[in-house]
Amino acid sequence: MNNQHWPDRYRTRSDSLARAVASPHLRRQQLVLAALVGAGIALAASWRPAHAGEDMVIRTMGPVSYVCGGIAEDERKQLAAQEKSFNMGILFTQGAEGEYLSDVAVRLIRDEQEVASFRAAGPRCLIRAPEGSYNIEASYKGQAKSIKISTGTRNAQLRW
């Protein structure tokens, strides 16, 4: 009868050799490599390039609809094509060069009542709202700005 312990009997020769050769240092390297590969796969799975239309969704709050974007060229084209469906537009910029801003907190006020609030995902926001005058209050990195516009105004700008 074979004197081998029963699990060893079913191991392949290369598996036994690998176990014999593997040192604690080599095992540590293998674990680190496996962790790095796993992290890379997780990062790759979570990353996705921005495509126009995916993030530029028309959203509605009560009587107000809006869409924001316009950082990439394809987004600017898509917004330009949609502009006639909206009755107001605003652009968020900063500095003397007019660098585009995103992640701006926006509140739309009419007759001292908030009718919509949202976070602008891009520098240009198109807004469709009932006819009238609105105060747009916006905040970027804690610094507030406001502008009064009426429906039909498509080129308002707030600059920080």
N, C-alpha and C positions, 0 to 999 in steps of 0.2 A: 504494500500500500504506500501511497505517496505521503511523505512526511510534511508536505506544505500545509500551512494553515489554509482553511477553505477559501477565504477571499483572495489570497495570493494565487491560488490555482487558476482563477479566471482572469487574472491580469495579463495583458499582453506584455511581450518582452520589452517593447519601447516604453510602455507605461511604467514598468518596474525600473527601467534605466533612468527615466526622467525623474522619478522619485528619489532614486539614489543620488543623482547628480544635483538636484535642487537644493541649494543652500538657503539658509534664512535670508541672506542678502539678496539672492536671486528672487526669492519669493516676494520680498518687499518691493523690488523693482517691478515685478509682474503686477503686483497690486496697484502700485502707483500708475503704471502704464494703463491698466484696466480702468482706473478711476479717471484718468485724463481722457481716454477714449470715450468713456461714458459721458463725461462732461461735454466733450465736443459734439457728441451725437445729440445730447439734450439741447445744446445751444443751437445747433443746426436745425433742429426740429422746431424751435421756437422762433427763429429768425425767418422773416419773409420780406421780400422787397415790397415797397409801397407801389400799389397799382392804382391808377385813377379809377374811381368808381367803388373800390372796396371800402375806403374810409370816407369817401365823399358821399354820404348818404343824406338824402333830404329827410330832415326830422321835423316833427310838428309838436308844438306846445299850444294847446288851445287854438286860437284863431291865427297863430303865427307859424309859418314854415320857414326853415332856413337850411342852408348848406354852406360849409366852409372848407377851404382848401387853397390850392394854388401855389404850392411851393415848387412842385415839379412842372415842367413844360406841358406835359399831357394833362395835368390837373387844371392849369390855366386855360387850356383849350376847351376842356370840358365845361368849366365854369362860364366861359364866354358863350358857349353854345346854349347854356341854360339860362343866361341872363334875362332873356325876354320873358321868362316865366315868373320872374320875381320883380317886385316894385321898389326895392331899395338895395343898395350895396355899400359896403364899407371895407376899407383896407387898413390893416394895422401895421405900422412901421416904427422904426426907431432910428435915432441918429440923423446926422446931416445927409448921409448917403441914402436914407430911406430903406434900410435893411428890413426885410420881411420878418414879422413876428408870428408865432403861433402860441397856443396855450394861453390865450387871453380870456379872462372871465368877462362875459358880456351879459348885461341886463338891458332889456328893452322896456322903457317906461312910457306909458301914455296916460295922461290926466292923473298923474301922480300914483298910478297903479302899475305894478310890474306885470307885463303881459307875457314875458318870456325871459328865461335866463339859460345860458349855455356856456360851454368852454369852446372857443374857436380852435379848431384843429389845423387851421392854416391862416395865412394873412388876409385872405379875402373871404368875406361872408356875403352871401346873397340872402335877402330876407323878403318874404311875401307876408304882408300884414294888411289889415283893413285900412282903407284910405284915412289919412290924417297925419298929424305931426307926432314924432316920437323923440324921446331923449334916449340916446344910447350911452349908457355908463359902462365903461370898460376898465379893467384892472389888470396890470401886468407887473408881476413881481412886487405886489403890494402898492404900486403907484397907480392912482386912479386918474382917469380922464373921462370927459363926457363931451357929447356933441348933440345938437338938436337938428334932426333932419325930418323931411316930409316924404311921404310916398312919392315916387318919381325920381328921387335922388339916388343915383347909382354909383357915384364916384366920391362919396364921403371918405375922409381919411382921418385917423387918429394916430398921432406920432408921439412917441415917448422920447 
